[in-house]
């Protein structure tokens, strides 16, 4: 692999790029975030790198008119990868 080669894609689903505001709601927390990419099974969020994020939470996305159950799968500074569960919370 050279510097000109595209990065290896490790995701099982392509995540279309989006720019939506959201709120992470968990036990005693409500944290604003930006959704950078999303598909039916996951999303990448941007959060304050100092924010303490619960392992599982409800992600409210006003642009979708929906809330999703979510679980953290990885975190790198302000980037947060989450799994979204098929059954949304209304």
PDB file of N, CA, C and O in Angstrom:
ATOM      1  N   UNK A   1       0.850  -1.174   0.000  1.00  0.00           N
ATOM      2  CA  UNK A   1       0.000   0.000   0.000  1.00  0.00           C
ATOM      3  C   UNK A   1       0.895   1.236   0.000  1.00  0.00           C
ATOM      4  O   UNK A   1       1.835   1.333   0.788  1.00  0.00           O
ATOM      5  N   UNK A   2       0.591   2.181  -0.895  1.00  0.00           N
ATOM      6  CA  UNK A   2       1.348   3.425  -0.967  1.00  0.00           C
ATOM      7  C   UNK A   2       0.503   4.575  -0.449  1.00  0.00           C
ATOM      8  O   UNK A   2      -0.690   4.411  -0.195  1.00  0.00           O
ATOM      9  N   UNK A   3       1.122   5.737  -0.293  1.00  0.00           N
ATOM     10  CA  UNK A   3       0.406   6.919   0.200  1.00  0.00           C
ATOM     11  C   UNK A   3      -0.714   7.341  -0.742  1.00  0.00           C
ATOM     12  O   UNK A   3      -1.653   8.018  -0.323  1.00  0.00           O
ATOM     13  N   UNK A   4      -0.621   6.938  -2.039  1.00  0.00           N
ATOM     14  CA  UNK A   4      -1.646   7.304  -3.018  1.00  0.00           C
ATOM     15  C   UNK A   4      -2.829   6.350  -3.034  1.00  0.00           C
ATOM     16  O   UNK A   4      -3.854   6.647  -3.647  1.00  0.00           O
ATOM     17  N   UNK A   5      -2.701   5.199  -2.365  1.00  0.00           N
ATOM     18  CA  UNK A   5      -3.785   4.226  -2.324  1.00  0.00           C
ATOM     19  C   UNK A   5      -4.911   4.739  -1.426  1.00  0.00           C
ATOM     20  O   UNK A   5      -4.647   5.389  -0.414  1.00  0.00           O
ATOM     21  N   UNK A   6      -6.169   4.452  -1.790  1.00  0.00           N
ATOM     22  CA  UNK A   6      -7.273   4.860  -0.911  1.00  0.00           C
ATOM     23  C   UNK A   6      -7.231   4.048   0.388  1.00  0.00           C
ATOM     24  O   UNK A   6      -6.739   2.920   0.403  1.00  0.00           O
ATOM     25  N   UNK A   7      -7.750   4.631   1.478  1.00  0.00           N
ATOM     26  CA  UNK A   7      -7.752   3.884   2.732  1.00  0.00           C
ATOM     27  C   UNK A   7      -8.633   2.648   2.630  1.00  0.00           C
ATOM     28  O   UNK A   7      -9.585   2.626   1.850  1.00  0.00           O
ATOM     29  N   UNK A   8      -8.324   1.628   3.407  1.00  0.00           N
ATOM     30  CA  UNK A   8      -9.112   0.405   3.426  1.00  0.00           C
ATOM     31  C   UNK A   8     -10.398   0.671   4.209  1.00  0.00           C
ATOM     32  O   UNK A   8     -10.359   1.149   5.343  1.00  0.00           O
ATOM     33  N   UNK A   9     -11.526   0.357   3.594  1.00  0.00           N
ATOM     34  CA  UNK A   9     -12.821   0.556   4.243  1.00  0.00           C
ATOM     35  C   UNK A   9     -13.126  -0.657   5.106  1.00  0.00           C
ATOM     36  O   UNK A   9     -13.181  -1.780   4.605  1.00  0.00           O
ATOM     37  N   UNK A  10     -13.327  -0.436   6.406  1.00  0.00           N
ATOM     38  CA  UNK A  10     -13.582  -1.531   7.340  1.00  0.00           C
ATOM     39  C   UNK A  10     -15.058  -1.661   7.699  1.00  0.00           C
ATOM     40  O   UNK A  10     -15.456  -2.650   8.315  1.00  0.00           O
ATOM     41  N   UNK A  11     -15.860  -0.698   7.331  1.00  0.00           N
ATOM     42  CA  UNK A  11     -17.279  -0.740   7.667  1.00  0.00           C
ATOM     43  C   UNK A  11     -17.998  -1.753   6.791  1.00  0.00           C
ATOM     44  O   UNK A  11     -17.635  -1.961   5.633  1.00  0.00           O
ATOM     45  N   UNK A  12     -19.028  -2.383   7.363  1.00  0.00           N
ATOM     46  CA  UNK A  12     -19.827  -3.315   6.571  1.00  0.00           C
ATOM     47  C   UNK A  12     -20.917  -2.585   5.791  1.00  0.00           C
ATOM     48  O   UNK A  12     -21.486  -3.153   4.858  1.00  0.00           O
ATOM     49  N   UNK A  13     -21.221  -1.327   6.156  1.00  0.00           N
ATOM     50  CA  UNK A  13     -22.213  -0.505   5.463  1.00  0.00           C
ATOM     51  C   UNK A  13     -21.601   0.855   5.164  1.00  0.00           C
ATOM     52  O   UNK A  13     -20.934   1.440   6.017  1.00  0.00           O
ATOM     53  N   UNK A  14     -21.826   1.356   3.960  1.00  0.00           N
ATOM     54  CA  UNK A  14     -21.362   2.694   3.604  1.00  0.00           C
ATOM     55  C   UNK A  14     -22.219   3.695   4.373  1.00  0.00           C
ATOM     56  O   UNK A  14     -23.438   3.541   4.454  1.00  0.00           O
ATOM     57  N   UNK A  15     -21.586   4.712   4.934  1.00  0.00           N
ATOM     58  CA  UNK A  15     -22.306   5.733   5.689  1.00  0.00           C
ATOM     59  C   UNK A  15     -22.315   7.028   4.895  1.00  0.00           C
ATOM     60  O   UNK A  15     -21.284   7.691   4.776  1.00  0.00           O
ATOM     61  N   UNK A  16     -23.479   7.397   4.346  1.00  0.00           N
ATOM     62  CA  UNK A  16     -23.550   8.661   3.615  1.00  0.00           C
ATOM     63  C   UNK A  16     -23.218   9.845   4.526  1.00  0.00           C
ATOM     64  O   UNK A  16     -23.623   9.877   5.688  1.00  0.00           O
ATOM     65  N   UNK A  17     -22.486  10.804   3.992  1.00  0.00           N
ATOM     66  CA  UNK A  17     -22.137  11.997   4.752  1.00  0.00           C
ATOM     67  C   UNK A  17     -23.387  12.839   4.964  1.00  0.00           C
ATOM     68  O   UNK A  17     -24.157  13.085   4.036  1.00  0.00           O
ATOM     69  N   UNK A  18     -23.572  13.273   6.199  1.00  0.00           N
ATOM     70  CA  UNK A  18     -24.686  14.155   6.553  1.00  0.00           C
ATOM     71  C   UNK A  18     -24.139  15.227   7.486  1.00  0.00           C
ATOM     72  O   UNK A  18     -23.003  15.130   7.951  1.00  0.00           O
ATOM     73  N   UNK A  19     -24.923  16.222   7.754  1.00  0.00           N
ATOM     74  CA  UNK A  19     -24.572  17.229   8.747  1.00  0.00           C
ATOM     75  C   UNK A  19     -25.857  17.584   9.471  1.00  0.00           C
ATOM     76  O   UNK A  19     -26.614  18.455   9.042  1.00  0.00           O
ATOM     77  N   UNK A  20     -26.090  16.886  10.588  1.00  0.00           N
ATOM     78  CA  UNK A  20     -27.314  17.075  11.365  1.00  0.00           C
ATOM     79  C   UNK A  20     -26.934  17.336  12.810  1.00  0.00           C
ATOM     80  O   UNK A  20     -25.915  16.848  13.298  1.00  0.00           O
ATOM     81  N   UNK A  21     -27.762  18.108  13.480  1.00  0.00           N
ATOM     82  CA  UNK A  21     -27.587  18.314  14.918  1.00  0.00           C
ATOM     83  C   UNK A  21     -28.342  17.205  15.641  1.00  0.00           C
ATOM     84  O   UNK A  21     -29.369  16.722  15.164  1.00  0.00           O
ATOM     85  N   UNK A  22     -27.820  16.809  16.798  1.00  0.00           N
ATOM     86  CA  UNK A  22     -28.479  15.792  17.592  1.00  0.00           C
ATOM     87  C   UNK A  22     -28.223  16.019  19.065  1.00  0.00           C
ATOM     88  O   UNK A  22     -27.432  16.880  19.451  1.00  0.00           O
ATOM     89  N   UNK A  23     -28.905  15.229  19.884  1.00  0.00           N
ATOM     90  CA  UNK A  23     -28.725  15.285  21.326  1.00  0.00           C
ATOM     91  C   UNK A  23     -28.588  13.871  21.867  1.00  0.00           C
ATOM     92  O   UNK A  23     -29.411  13.001  21.579  1.00  0.00           O
ATOM     93  N   UNK A  24     -27.544  13.651  22.651  1.00  0.00           N
ATOM     94  CA  UNK A  24     -27.321  12.386  23.335  1.00  0.00           C
ATOM     95  C   UNK A  24     -28.031  12.486  24.680  1.00  0.00           C
ATOM     96  O   UNK A  24     -27.698  13.339  25.503  1.00  0.00           O
ATOM     97  N   UNK A  25     -29.006  11.613  24.899  1.00  0.00           N
ATOM     98  CA  UNK A  25     -29.767  11.615  26.149  1.00  0.00           C
ATOM     99  C   UNK A  25     -29.552  10.290  26.867  1.00  0.00           C
ATOM    100  O   UNK A  25     -29.820   9.222  26.317  1.00  0.00           O
ATOM    101  N   UNK A  26     -29.069  10.370  28.092  1.00  0.00           N
ATOM    102  CA  UNK A  26     -28.858   9.187  28.914  1.00  0.00           C
ATOM    103  C   UNK A  26     -29.216   9.514  30.342  1.00  0.00           C
ATOM    104  O   UNK A  26     -29.800  10.559  30.631  1.00  0.00           O
ATOM    105  N   UNK A  27     -28.860   8.610  31.231  1.00  0.00           N
ATOM    106  CA  UNK A  27     -29.135   8.856  32.644  1.00  0.00           C
ATOM    107  C   UNK A  27     -28.452  10.135  33.089  1.00  0.00           C
ATOM    108  O   UNK A  27     -27.224  10.220  33.125  1.00  0.00           O
ATOM    109  N   UNK A  28     -29.252  11.118  33.423  1.00  0.00           N
ATOM    110  CA  UNK A  28     -28.770  12.394  33.956  1.00  0.00           C
ATOM    111  C   UNK A  28     -27.862  13.175  33.013  1.00  0.00           C
ATOM    112  O   UNK A  28     -27.125  14.044  33.479  1.00  0.00           O
ATOM    113  N   UNK A  29     -27.880  12.903  31.695  1.00  0.00           N
ATOM    114  CA  UNK A  29     -27.072  13.678  30.752  1.00  0.00           C
ATOM    115  C   UNK A  29     -27.885  14.057  29.525  1.00  0.00           C
ATOM    116  O   UNK A  29     -28.769  13.321  29.087  1.00  0.00           O
ATOM    117  N   UNK A  30     -27.564  15.209  28.990  1.00  0.00           N
ATOM    118  CA  UNK A  30     -28.094  15.670  27.717  1.00  0.00           C
ATOM    119  C   UNK A  30     -26.948  16.432  27.057  1.00  0.00           C
ATOM    120  O   UNK A  30     -26.578  17.519  27.502  1.00  0.00           O
ATOM    121  N   UNK A  31     -26.389  15.854  25.990  1.00  0.00           N
ATOM    122  CA  UNK A  31     -25.172  16.380  25.371  1.00  0.00           C
ATOM    123  C   UNK A  31     -25.436  16.641  23.890  1.00  0.00           C
ATOM    124  O   UNK A  31     -25.879  15.748  23.168  1.00  0.00           O
ATOM    125  N   UNK A  32     -25.168  17.851  23.445  1.00  0.00           N
ATOM    126  CA  UNK A  32     -25.310  18.189  22.036  1.00  0.00           C
ATOM    127  C   UNK A  32     -24.221  17.534  21.208  1.00  0.00           C
ATOM    128  O   UNK A  32     -23.096  17.355  21.675  1.00  0.00           O
ATOM    129  N   UNK A  33     -24.560  17.176  19.973  1.00  0.00           N
ATOM    130  CA  UNK A  33     -23.576  16.559  19.073  1.00  0.00           C
ATOM    131  C   UNK A  33     -23.929  16.917  17.635  1.00  0.00           C
ATOM    132  O   UNK A  33     -25.006  17.441  17.352  1.00  0.00           O
ATOM    133  N   UNK A  34     -23.001  16.622  16.741  1.00  0.00           N
ATOM    134  CA  UNK A  34     -23.213  16.757  15.305  1.00  0.00           C
ATOM    135  C   UNK A  34     -23.070  15.375  14.695  1.00  0.00           C
ATOM    136  O   UNK A  34     -22.114  14.658  14.993  1.00  0.00           O
ATOM    137  N   UNK A  35     -24.011  15.000  13.846  1.00  0.00           N
ATOM    138  CA  UNK A  35     -23.953  13.709  13.153  1.00  0.00           C
ATOM    139  C   UNK A  35     -23.267  13.953  11.825  1.00  0.00           C
ATOM    140  O   UNK A  35     -23.738  14.749  11.012  1.00  0.00           O
ATOM    141  N   UNK A  36     -22.147  13.266  11.604  1.00  0.00           N
ATOM    142  CA  UNK A  36     -21.331  13.495  10.405  1.00  0.00           C
ATOM    143  C   UNK A  36     -21.622  12.494   9.301  1.00  0.00           C
ATOM    144  O   UNK A  36     -21.542  12.843   8.124  1.00  0.00           O
ATOM    145  N   UNK A  37     -21.955  11.270   9.647  1.00  0.00           N
ATOM    146  CA  UNK A  37     -22.393  10.286   8.669  1.00  0.00           C
ATOM    147  C   UNK A  37     -23.304   9.306   9.362  1.00  0.00           C
ATOM    148  O   UNK A  37     -23.212   9.102  10.572  1.00  0.00           O
ATOM    149  N   UNK A  38     -24.202   8.688   8.578  1.00  0.00           N
ATOM    150  CA  UNK A  38     -25.231   7.860   9.199  1.00  0.00           C
ATOM    151  C   UNK A  38     -25.785   6.868   8.185  1.00  0.00           C
ATOM    152  O   UNK A  38     -25.908   7.173   6.999  1.00  0.00           O
ATOM    153  N   UNK A  39     -26.115   5.686   8.670  1.00  0.00           N
ATOM    154  CA  UNK A  39     -26.900   4.716   7.909  1.00  0.00           C
ATOM    155  C   UNK A  39     -27.808   4.013   8.900  1.00  0.00           C
ATOM    156  O   UNK A  39     -27.819   4.374  10.077  1.00  0.00           O
ATOM    157  N   UNK A  40     -28.563   3.031   8.466  1.00  0.00           N
ATOM    158  CA  UNK A  40     -29.565   2.390   9.329  1.00  0.00           C
ATOM    159  C   UNK A  40     -28.962   1.731  10.561  1.00  0.00           C
ATOM    160  O   UNK A  40     -29.654   1.576  11.566  1.00  0.00           O
ATOM    161  N   UNK A  41     -27.680   1.336  10.513  1.00  0.00           N
ATOM    162  CA  UNK A  41     -27.089   0.576  11.615  1.00  0.00           C
ATOM    163  C   UNK A  41     -26.031   1.320  12.414  1.00  0.00           C
ATOM    164  O   UNK A  41     -25.544   0.796  13.416  1.00  0.00           O
ATOM    165  N   UNK A  42     -25.661   2.530  11.999  1.00  0.00           N
ATOM    166  CA  UNK A  42     -24.610   3.232  12.730  1.00  0.00           C
ATOM    167  C   UNK A  42     -24.442   4.667  12.289  1.00  0.00           C
ATOM    168  O   UNK A  42     -25.042   5.122  11.315  1.00  0.00           O
ATOM    169  N   UNK A  43     -23.604   5.369  13.038  1.00  0.00           N
ATOM    170  CA  UNK A  43     -23.351   6.776  12.737  1.00  0.00           C
ATOM    171  C   UNK A  43     -22.032   7.190  13.358  1.00  0.00           C
ATOM    172  O   UNK A  43     -21.539   6.554  14.290  1.00  0.00           O
ATOM    173  N   UNK A  44     -21.466   8.267  12.827  1.00  0.00           N
ATOM    174  CA  UNK A  44     -20.313   8.912  13.451  1.00  0.00           C
ATOM    175  C   UNK A  44     -20.774  10.262  13.970  1.00  0.00           C
ATOM    176  O   UNK A  44     -21.324  11.080  13.233  1.00  0.00           O
ATOM    177  N   UNK A  45     -20.538  10.475  15.255  1.00  0.00           N
ATOM    178  CA  UNK A  45     -20.924  11.722  15.901  1.00  0.00           C
ATOM    179  C   UNK A  45     -19.686  12.528  16.240  1.00  0.00           C
ATOM    180  O   UNK A  45     -18.604  11.968  16.418  1.00  0.00           O
ATOM    181  N   UNK A  46     -19.838  13.825  16.330  1.00  0.00           N
ATOM    182  CA  UNK A  46     -18.793  14.711  16.851  1.00  0.00           C
ATOM    183  C   UNK A  46     -19.315  15.299  18.150  1.00  0.00           C
ATOM    184  O   UNK A  46     -20.405  15.868  18.197  1.00  0.00           O
ATOM    185  N   UNK A  47     -18.521  15.155  19.204  1.00  0.00           N
ATOM    186  CA  UNK A  47     -18.898  15.648  20.530  1.00  0.00           C
ATOM    187  C   UNK A  47     -17.724  16.402  21.127  1.00  0.00           C
ATOM    188  O   UNK A  47     -16.601  16.301  20.635  1.00  0.00           O
ATOM    189  N   UNK A  48     -17.978  17.152  22.177  1.00  0.00           N
ATOM    190  CA  UNK A  48     -16.900  17.809  22.917  1.00  0.00           C
ATOM    191  C   UNK A  48     -15.963  16.721  23.418  1.00  0.00           C
ATOM    192  O   UNK A  48     -16.424  15.771  24.051  1.00  0.00           O
ATOM    193  N   UNK A  49     -14.653  16.825  23.154  1.00  0.00           N
ATOM    194  CA  UNK A  49     -13.730  15.768  23.579  1.00  0.00           C
ATOM    195  C   UNK A  49     -13.691  15.566  25.095  1.00  0.00           C
ATOM    196  O   UNK A  49     -13.252  14.516  25.564  1.00  0.00           O
ATOM    197  N   UNK A  50     -14.143  16.555  25.863  1.00  0.00           N
ATOM    198  CA  UNK A  50     -14.173  16.447  27.326  1.00  0.00           C
ATOM    199  C   UNK A  50     -15.453  15.786  27.834  1.00  0.00           C
ATOM    200  O   UNK A  50     -15.534  15.422  29.008  1.00  0.00           O
ATOM    201  N   UNK A  51     -16.459  15.626  26.963  1.00  0.00           N
ATOM    202  CA  UNK A  51     -17.758  15.101  27.380  1.00  0.00           C
ATOM    203  C   UNK A  51     -17.648  13.637  27.796  1.00  0.00           C
ATOM    204  O   UNK A  51     -16.973  12.839  27.146  1.00  0.00           O
ATOM    205  N   UNK A  52     -18.322  13.305  28.884  1.00  0.00           N
ATOM    206  CA  UNK A  52     -18.407  11.911  29.342  1.00  0.00           C
ATOM    207  C   UNK A  52     -19.690  11.340  28.751  1.00  0.00           C
ATOM    208  O   UNK A  52     -20.795  11.744  29.114  1.00  0.00           O
ATOM    209  N   UNK A  53     -19.518  10.392  27.833  1.00  0.00           N
ATOM    210  CA  UNK A  53     -20.643   9.816  27.102  1.00  0.00           C
ATOM    211  C   UNK A  53     -20.988   8.452  27.703  1.00  0.00           C
ATOM    212  O   UNK A  53     -20.099   7.615  27.866  1.00  0.00           O
ATOM    213  N   UNK A  54     -22.266   8.210  28.035  1.00  0.00           N
ATOM    214  CA  UNK A  54     -22.641   6.881  28.529  1.00  0.00           C
ATOM    215  C   UNK A  54     -22.484   5.843  27.421  1.00  0.00           C
ATOM    216  O   UNK A  54     -22.567   6.177  26.239  1.00  0.00           O
ATOM    217  N   UNK A  55     -22.258   4.583  27.800  1.00  0.00           N
ATOM    218  CA  UNK A  55     -22.066   3.516  26.809  1.00  0.00           C
ATOM    219  C   UNK A  55     -23.316   3.325  25.948  1.00  0.00           C
ATOM    220  O   UNK A  55     -23.202   3.107  24.742  1.00  0.00           O
ATOM    221  N   UNK A  56     -24.498   3.405  26.546  1.00  0.00           N
ATOM    222  CA  UNK A  56     -25.745   3.328  25.789  1.00  0.00           C
ATOM    223  C   UNK A  56     -26.555   4.588  26.076  1.00  0.00           C
ATOM    224  O   UNK A  56     -26.518   5.132  27.179  1.00  0.00           O
ATOM    225  N   UNK A  57     -27.285   5.038  25.062  1.00  0.00           N
ATOM    226  CA  UNK A  57     -28.059   6.270  25.201  1.00  0.00           C
ATOM    227  C   UNK A  57     -29.108   6.337  24.107  1.00  0.00           C
ATOM    228  O   UNK A  57     -29.166   5.477  23.228  1.00  0.00           O
ATOM    229  N   UNK A  58     -29.930   7.362  24.171  1.00  0.00           N
ATOM    230  CA  UNK A  58     -30.895   7.646  23.113  1.00  0.00           C
ATOM    231  C   UNK A  58     -30.374   8.861  22.350  1.00  0.00           C
ATOM    232  O   UNK A  58     -30.078   9.897  22.945  1.00  0.00           O
ATOM    233  N   UNK A  59     -30.266   8.727  21.038  1.00  0.00           N
ATOM    234  CA  UNK A  59     -29.813   9.809  20.170  1.00  0.00           C
ATOM    235  C   UNK A  59     -31.041  10.445  19.538  1.00  0.00           C
ATOM    236  O   UNK A  59     -31.728   9.811  18.738  1.00  0.00           O
ATOM    237  N   UNK A  60     -31.317  11.683  19.890  1.00  0.00           N
ATOM    238  CA  UNK A  60     -32.461  12.414  19.329  1.00  0.00           C
ATOM    239  C   UNK A  60     -31.970  13.239  18.141  1.00  0.00           C
ATOM    240  O   UNK A  60     -31.028  14.022  18.266  1.00  0.00           O
ATOM    241  N   UNK A  61     -32.616  13.057  16.990  1.00  0.00           N
ATOM    242  CA  UNK A  61     -32.242  13.756  15.756  1.00  0.00           C
ATOM    243  C   UNK A  61     -33.466  14.501  15.228  1.00  0.00           C
ATOM    244  O   UNK A  61     -34.296  13.908  14.539  1.00  0.00           O
ATOM    245  N   UNK A  62     -33.591  15.803  15.544  1.00  0.00           N
ATOM    246  CA  UNK A  62     -34.764  16.559  15.101  1.00  0.00           C
ATOM    247  C   UNK A  62     -34.977  16.535  13.582  1.00  0.00           C
ATOM    248  O   UNK A  62     -36.122  16.490  13.132  1.00  0.00           O
ATOM    249  N   UNK A  63     -33.910  16.565  12.787  1.00  0.00           N
ATOM    250  CA  UNK A  63     -34.050  16.569  11.321  1.00  0.00           C
ATOM    251  C   UNK A  63     -34.731  15.300  10.812  1.00  0.00           C
ATOM    252  O   UNK A  63     -35.393  15.328   9.774  1.00  0.00           O
ATOM    253  N   UNK A  64     -34.574  14.190  11.531  1.00  0.00           N
ATOM    254  CA  UNK A  64     -35.219  12.921  11.167  1.00  0.00           C
ATOM    255  C   UNK A  64     -36.594  12.799  11.814  1.00  0.00           C
ATOM    256  O   UNK A  64     -37.387  11.935  11.441  1.00  0.00           O
ATOM    257  N   UNK A  65     -36.873  13.669  12.789  1.00  0.00           N
ATOM    258  CA  UNK A  65     -38.106  13.527  13.551  1.00  0.00           C
ATOM    259  C   UNK A  65     -38.114  12.227  14.317  1.00  0.00           C
ATOM    260  O   UNK A  65     -39.165  11.614  14.503  1.00  0.00           O
ATOM    261  N   UNK A  66     -36.916  11.791  14.775  1.00  0.00           N
ATOM    262  CA  UNK A  66     -36.809  10.476  15.413  1.00  0.00           C
ATOM    263  C   UNK A  66     -35.755  10.474  16.502  1.00  0.00           C
ATOM    264  O   UNK A  66     -34.900  11.356  16.579  1.00  0.00           O
ATOM    265  N   UNK A  67     -35.843   9.459  17.334  1.00  0.00           N
ATOM    266  CA  UNK A  67     -34.824   9.165  18.335  1.00  0.00           C
ATOM    267  C   UNK A  67     -34.428   7.711  18.164  1.00  0.00           C
ATOM    268  O   UNK A  67     -35.273   6.862  17.877  1.00  0.00           O
ATOM    269  N   UNK A  68     -33.147   7.421  18.339  1.00  0.00           N
ATOM    270  CA  UNK A  68     -32.616   6.082  18.119  1.00  0.00           C
ATOM    271  C   UNK A  68     -31.925   5.578  19.372  1.00  0.00           C
ATOM    272  O   UNK A  68     -31.263   6.349  20.067  1.00  0.00           O
ATOM    273  N   UNK A  69     -32.070   4.302  19.667  1.00  0.00           N
ATOM    274  CA  UNK A  69     -31.260   3.691  20.713  1.00  0.00           C
ATOM    275  C   UNK A  69     -29.861   3.521  20.127  1.00  0.00           C
ATOM    276  O   UNK A  69     -29.712   3.106  18.977  1.00  0.00           O
ATOM    277  N   UNK A  70     -28.841   3.839  20.913  1.00  0.00           N
ATOM    278  CA  UNK A  70     -27.466   3.802  20.395  1.00  0.00           C
ATOM    279  C   UNK A  70     -26.520   3.231  21.438  1.00  0.00           C
ATOM    280  O   UNK A  70     -26.762   3.324  22.642  1.00  0.00           O
ATOM    281  N   UNK A  71     -25.431   2.634  20.948  1.00  0.00           N
ATOM    282  CA  UNK A  71     -24.366   2.120  21.813  1.00  0.00           C
ATOM    283  C   UNK A  71     -23.027   2.539  21.224  1.00  0.00           C
ATOM    284  O   UNK A  71     -22.819   2.447  20.015  1.00  0.00           O
ATOM    285  N   UNK A  72     -22.126   2.998  22.075  1.00  0.00           N
ATOM    286  CA  UNK A  72     -20.797   3.422  21.638  1.00  0.00           C
ATOM    287  C   UNK A  72     -19.995   2.192  21.210  1.00  0.00           C
ATOM    288  O   UNK A  72     -19.946   1.196  21.931  1.00  0.00           O
ATOM    289  N   UNK A  73     -19.374   2.267  20.044  1.00  0.00           N
ATOM    290  CA  UNK A  73     -18.510   1.189  19.538  1.00  0.00           C
ATOM    291  C   UNK A  73     -17.042   1.611  19.540  1.00  0.00           C
ATOM    292  O   UNK A  73     -16.163   0.766  19.707  1.00  0.00           O
ATOM    293  N   UNK A  74     -16.761   2.907  19.356  1.00  0.00           N
ATOM    294  CA  UNK A  74     -15.387   3.415  19.407  1.00  0.00           C
ATOM    295  C   UNK A  74     -15.414   4.921  19.663  1.00  0.00           C
ATOM    296  O   UNK A  74     -16.419   5.597  19.439  1.00  0.00           O
ATOM    297  N   UNK A  75     -14.269   5.422  20.143  1.00  0.00           N
ATOM    298  CA  UNK A  75     -14.128   6.859  20.354  1.00  0.00           C
ATOM    299  C   UNK A  75     -12.683   7.267  20.122  1.00  0.00           C
ATOM    300  O   UNK A  75     -11.753   6.623  20.609  1.00  0.00           O
ATOM    301  N   UNK A  76     -12.509   8.357  19.363  1.00  0.00           N
ATOM    302  CA  UNK A  76     -11.201   8.963  19.120  1.00  0.00           C
ATOM    303  C   UNK A  76     -11.370  10.468  19.259  1.00  0.00           C
ATOM    304  O   UNK A  76     -11.883  11.132  18.359  1.00  0.00           O
ATOM    305  N   UNK A  77     -10.935  10.998  20.394  1.00  0.00           N
ATOM    306  CA  UNK A  77     -11.058  12.427  20.712  1.00  0.00           C
ATOM    307  C   UNK A  77     -12.504  12.871  20.567  1.00  0.00           C
ATOM    308  O   UNK A  77     -13.363  12.413  21.321  1.00  0.00           O
ATOM    309  N   UNK A  78     -12.795  13.758  19.608  1.00  0.00           N
ATOM    310  CA  UNK A  78     -14.162  14.255  19.464  1.00  0.00           C
ATOM    311  C   UNK A  78     -15.034  13.375  18.577  1.00  0.00           C
ATOM    312  O   UNK A  78     -16.234  13.625  18.458  1.00  0.00           O
ATOM    313  N   UNK A  79     -14.458  12.351  17.951  1.00  0.00           N
ATOM    314  CA  UNK A  79     -15.204  11.456  17.060  1.00  0.00           C
ATOM    315  C   UNK A  79     -15.740  10.262  17.847  1.00  0.00           C
ATOM    316  O   UNK A  79     -15.031   9.683  18.670  1.00  0.00           O
ATOM    317  N   UNK A  80     -16.984   9.902  17.590  1.00  0.00           N
ATOM    318  CA  UNK A  80     -17.648   8.840  18.331  1.00  0.00           C
ATOM    319  C   UNK A  80     -18.407   7.974  17.336  1.00  0.00           C
ATOM    320  O   UNK A  80     -19.291   8.467  16.636  1.00  0.00           O
ATOM    321  N   UNK A  81     -18.071   6.685  17.266  1.00  0.00           N
ATOM    322  CA  UNK A  81     -18.786   5.747  16.407  1.00  0.00           C
ATOM    323  C   UNK A  81     -19.832   5.011  17.231  1.00  0.00           C
ATOM    324  O   UNK A  81     -19.526   4.442  18.278  1.00  0.00           O
ATOM    325  N   UNK A  82     -21.070   5.028  16.747  1.00  0.00           N
ATOM    326  CA  UNK A  82     -22.146   4.378  17.489  1.00  0.00           C
ATOM    327  C   UNK A  82     -22.901   3.399  16.605  1.00  0.00           C
ATOM    328  O   UNK A  82     -23.006   3.579  15.392  1.00  0.00           O
ATOM    329  N   UNK A  83     -23.424   2.361  17.240  1.00  0.00           N
ATOM    330  CA  UNK A  83     -24.326   1.427  16.584  1.00  0.00           C
ATOM    331  C   UNK A  83     -25.735   1.928  16.876  1.00  0.00           C
ATOM    332  O   UNK A  83     -26.068   2.242  18.019  1.00  0.00           O
ATOM    333  N   UNK A  84     -26.559   2.001  15.833  1.00  0.00           N
ATOM    334  CA  UNK A  84     -27.961   2.391  15.993  1.00  0.00           C
ATOM    335  C   UNK A  84     -28.804   1.146  15.889  1.00  0.00           C
ATOM    336  O   UNK A  84     -28.585   0.312  15.010  1.00  0.00           O
ATOM    337  N   UNK A  85     -29.761   1.014  16.774  1.00  0.00           N
ATOM    338  CA  UNK A  85     -30.648  -0.143  16.769  1.00  0.00           C
ATOM    339  C   UNK A  85     -31.839   0.142  15.872  1.00  0.00           C
ATOM    340  O   UNK A  85     -32.332   1.269  15.816  1.00  0.00           O
ATOM    341  N   UNK A  86     -32.300  -0.892  15.166  1.00  0.00           N
ATOM    342  CA  UNK A  86     -33.359  -0.757  14.170  1.00  0.00           C
ATOM    343  C   UNK A  86     -34.637  -0.161  14.753  1.00  0.00           C
ATOM    344  O   UNK A  86     -35.322   0.614  14.085  1.00  0.00           O
ATOM    345  N   UNK A  87     -34.958  -0.513  15.985  1.00  0.00           N
ATOM    346  CA  UNK A  87     -36.202   0.012  16.553  1.00  0.00           C
ATOM    347  C   UNK A  87     -35.934   1.398  17.145  1.00  0.00           C
ATOM    348  O   UNK A  87     -35.242   1.537  18.154  1.00  0.00           O
ATOM    349  N   UNK A  88     -36.491   2.406  16.501  1.00  0.00           N
ATOM    350  CA  UNK A  88     -36.338   3.767  16.990  1.00  0.00           C
ATOM    351  C   UNK A  88     -37.240   4.032  18.174  1.00  0.00           C
ATOM    352  O   UNK A  88     -38.215   3.315  18.400  1.00  0.00           O
ATOM    353  N   UNK A  89     -36.918   5.048  18.917  1.00  0.00           N
ATOM    354  CA  UNK A  89     -37.728   5.475  20.057  1.00  0.00           C
ATOM    355  C   UNK A  89     -38.533   6.669  19.589  1.00  0.00           C
ATOM    356  O   UNK A  89     -37.952   7.605  19.039  1.00  0.00           O
ATOM    357  N   UNK A  90     -39.802   6.683  19.775  1.00  0.00           N
ATOM    358  CA  UNK A  90     -40.637   7.821  19.331  1.00  0.00           C
ATOM    359  C   UNK A  90     -41.108   8.624  20.502  1.00  0.00           C
ATOM    360  O   UNK A  90     -41.817   9.614  20.326  1.00  0.00           O
TER     361      UNK A  90
END
